[in-house]
């Protein structure tokens, strides 16, 4: 297929560098880059699994022990009296 492309300046610079390095023709380099890029787009992205790492609250040091129902008091202790 014959077509006309407008290539962004940054992509053109990368393409020129690749052509100098490889000695490949413009047609070959563009076809190869498009082929690799299109194949990569077909592959599903591997997302890194998100893991929550719990940290101990050490509520005993604030005098709360295991009394988690006193959330407002705890926030006052942690954030200070100007929290509200």
C-alpha positions as CSV (number, residue, x, y, z in Angstrom):
1,X,0.0,0.0,0.0
2,X,1.3,3.4,-0.9
3,X,0.5,6.3,1.4
4,X,1.8,9.7,2.7
5,X,2.7,10.1,6.3
6,X,3.4,13.2,8.3
7,X,5.9,12.2,11.0
8,X,6.4,14.3,14.2
9,X,9.8,16.0,14.5
10,X,10.8,13.9,17.5
11,X,9.9,10.7,15.8
12,X,11.8,11.7,12.6
13,X,14.9,12.4,14.7
14,X,14.6,8.9,16.3
15,X,14.0,7.4,12.9
16,X,17.1,9.1,11.4
17,X,19.2,7.9,14.3
18,X,18.0,4.4,13.7
19,X,18.7,4.5,10.0
20,X,22.3,5.7,10.6
21,X,22.8,2.9,13.2
22,X,21.2,0.1,11.3
23,X,21.9,1.1,7.6
24,X,18.4,0.0,6.8
25,X,16.2,1.7,4.2
26,X,13.5,4.2,5.3
27,X,10.8,1.9,4.1
28,X,12.2,-1.1,5.9
29,X,12.8,0.8,9.2
30,X,9.3,2.3,9.2
31,X,7.7,-1.1,8.4
32,X,9.7,-2.8,11.1
33,X,8.9,-0.2,13.7
34,X,5.2,-0.2,12.8
35,X,5.1,-4.0,12.9
36,X,6.8,-4.2,16.3
37,X,4.6,-1.4,17.7
38,X,1.3,-3.0,16.4
39,X,2.3,-6.4,17.8
40,X,3.0,-4.9,21.2
41,X,-0.4,-3.2,21.3
42,X,-2.1,-6.6,20.9
43,X,-0.5,-7.9,24.0
44,X,-2.4,-7.2,27.2
45,X,-0.6,-4.8,29.6
46,X,0.8,-6.6,32.6
47,X,-0.3,-4.6,35.6
48,X,1.7,-5.0,38.8
49,X,-0.5,-6.4,41.5
50,X,-1.4,-3.8,44.1
51,X,-0.6,-5.0,47.6
52,X,-1.7,-3.2,50.7
53,X,0.9,-3.6,53.5
54,X,-0.8,-3.0,56.9
55,X,1.2,-1.2,59.5
56,X,0.6,-1.5,63.3
57,X,-1.2,1.6,64.6
58,X,0.2,1.2,68.1
59,X,-2.9,2.8,69.6
60,X,-1.8,1.8,73.1
61,X,0.7,4.6,73.1
62,X,-2.2,7.0,72.9
63,X,-4.1,5.4,75.7
64,X,-6.7,3.7,73.4
65,X,-5.6,0.0,73.6
66,X,-8.0,-1.8,71.3
67,X,-10.9,0.6,71.7
68,X,-11.4,1.4,68.0
69,X,-14.8,2.9,68.4
70,X,-13.3,6.1,69.8
71,X,-12.3,7.4,66.3
72,X,-13.1,11.0,66.9
73,X,-10.9,11.1,70.0
74,X,-8.1,9.3,68.2
75,X,-8.3,11.9,65.4
76,X,-8.1,14.7,67.9
77,X,-5.0,13.1,69.4
78,X,-3.3,12.5,66.1
79,X,-4.3,15.7,64.3
80,X,-4.5,18.1,67.2
81,X,-7.3,20.3,68.5
82,X,-7.5,22.4,65.3
83,X,-8.6,19.4,63.2
84,X,-12.3,20.5,63.1
